[in-house]
Amino acid sequence: MALFQPRSVAVVGATEDRNRVGGRPLHYLRTFGFEGKVYPINPKRDTVQGFRAYASLEDLPEAPDVAVIAVGGDHVQGVLRQCAARGVRSAVVMSSGFGETGPEGVKRQSELVTEARALGVRLVGPNAQGVANFRSGAVLNFSTMFMEVPPQDGPVAVISQSGAASVMPYALLRERGIGVRYVVASGNDADVSVSELALAAAADPEVRVLLLYIESLADPAVLAQAAALARARGAAVVALKSGRSAHGAKAAASHTGAMVNDDALVDAFFAAHGIWRADDVHGLVNAVELYLACGLRSARRLVVMSHSGAVGVVCADTAERLGVALAELEPGTVQALARIMPGFATAQNPVDLTASLLSDGSMFGRTLDALAGDPQADMFLIGVPVAGEGYDVPGMAADTARFLRRTGKPVVVSAPQPAVRAAFHAAGVPVFGHETDALAALHQVTRHAALVQAASLREADASPASAVPAAGRDTRRTRTLSEAESLALLQSAGVPVVPHRLCHSAREAVQAWQELGPDVVVKACSAAIPHKSEHGLVFLDRRSEEEVRGAYEECVARVRTLGQPLEGVLVAQCVRGQREFALGVKQDPLFGTAVMVSDGGKYVEVLKDFVVLLHPFSEQDVLDRLATLRIAPILAGVRGEPPVDLQVVAKAAVALGRFAAARSGQIASIDLNPLIAGAAGAGGWAVDAIIEQEESRHE
């Protein structure tokens, strides 16, 4: 992408003052060693900041690869036309006053982008802080941060829609001594999107960690390509998507004129493509050192080692809160540790070296050697709560670095003292000031690795039709099917459905009871009345001919009173299980077919204990996501109850996703509530469902 690797740059609106938007890029191009041609455009000066100036783009000796536009918003469209006339194909529009300002600004922005596309010019922005490549010195950016925090090239890229959210991670990484190659703030994302910029950064083979800040995800298909490209070479993608809360979503929209995405779908999209979602800027950068040290490596069991028993206990507590299991060391490992450590030390996990480390520095390395071969030990946290005179800190750091290189397993150190951290950092060991940050990094990198592995497997199995749809506008009309029609379609899709009959007379209803009994459920069947229980149209536990006949007649009378059409009365076998689940399908124009699975009942929307998966996904994907629900311990069986048959839920979810994705132009939504699941191995049944069919036209 020319924006990242320009050979020549024009700055329209160039100024001598390096502290103005039109002056800062020129200062950076000179300061950071850009070796290409620089063309300031300023009709009132012969030179600007030591560069020869030109009156207009037309006067340039060549067509520059990129133009930086730093003029008032009212003049941007005119400059755009000059760019096109001179053969400039890429522009960074720093000017504001567009989509971020409201409806009039949105209109101006739309007109600008429409004309740019017609002229063949790609735009970053408007309202963009700009692009920076610290390898080449092509810093087309006006942030003050690069004057305050000296840059250094490195294996990290920061791609952001926000200026502040691009330089905050940059500053935090540089404070830790980590180099950053690309820092991009794309502003309103009106043309070249944050996803396209991420794709360009992911193509750089030396970028090992890609950090994203996203306010609106308008082209997920492109971001999916970027994630796949990163996965293919072992690079990690971490994203901070703002707008989780209602207030946050509103603020994001006012900030960049962004379109607010359904946050649950964003979560599902990130998980499906192996992108780790950070909660805040700290979470965006916290694990970068560990990614760079060990890459994406899946691990489940933790060993804690320290010369403080208190640190071991605190780490064990924090690990449990994060869902990180402590390893049960093999008997051979415990025996080896006992031979190394004094009798009062703890040869179990957490491993407590005690203050004996002060008098015998070799104990540290020998303990690591004993732990190295334990098959239960997947990852390590080494707590160094205090060290200094008398402690062989350089030796401890060297031993840890050798251990990390030899085993390849994730290893982190926590140390509150800056001098101690500096020693481990110099040895190439990821080090943190606090145990919580160290454990959070381990949790993130190892779980992220599992996400990436699952995404790679799905990619290998996916058909071309499974790709994320291109963004577009849907105009649709929908028709709600009756319960009988909906259940018939679900049965054809492979979802287990409760045995039932659609009856058109009391005699047929009685006959159905005789076939399905001894007790049945009687329900009115009308597409116009999807929520039957609210109108008293569901009769449970009908056990006799008289009760069934009476329920049938009551259904007919009540529907007639409501003035709605009646397609018949549904008589269904009364099935009982251990747990009710709700499953739903949504066809999203950006993300494709999404399937929701949650605890059943009427409190689904209030409790918000649900998971969303994007087609294609596997039964194991469903089971893994169900394990994250708050009700997961209940589903596993408590107080003598057997575990719930989650396999039937997983099979139903996969069947729904496959069925709906194959009919993306026909099925608008599916609401299956409840799916009654029995104990493990007993199966389950879809009891009620509503399907909306659509006639759509994609534009």
Beta strands, then each sheet from edge to edge (+ up, - down):
strand 1: 8-12
strand 2: 37-41
strand 3: 47-48
strand 4: 51-52
strand 5: 66-69
strand 6: 90-93
strand 7: 122-124
strand 8: 130-133
strand 9: 138-141
strand 10: 156-160
strand 11: 180-185
strand 12: 209-214
strand 13: 236-241
strand 14: 276-277
strand 15: 301-306
strand 16: 325-326
strand 17: 351-352
strand 18: 379-383
strand 19: 411-414
strand 20: 431-432
strand 21: 474-480
strand 22: 500-503
strand 23: 520-525
strand 24: 538-542
strand 25: 568-573
strand 26: 579-588
strand 27: 592-599
strand 28: 610-614
strand 29: 667-677
strand 30: 684-686
strand 31: 689-698
sheet 1: 2+ 1+ 5+ 6+ 7+
sheet 2: 3+ 4-
sheet 3: 9+ 8- 11+ 10+ 12+ 13+ 14+
sheet 4: 16+ 15+ 17+
sheet 5: 16+ 15+ 18+ 19+ 20+
sheet 6: 21+ 31- 29+ 26- 27+ 28-
sheet 7: 21+ 31- 29+ 30-
sheet 8: 22+ 25- 23+ 24-
end
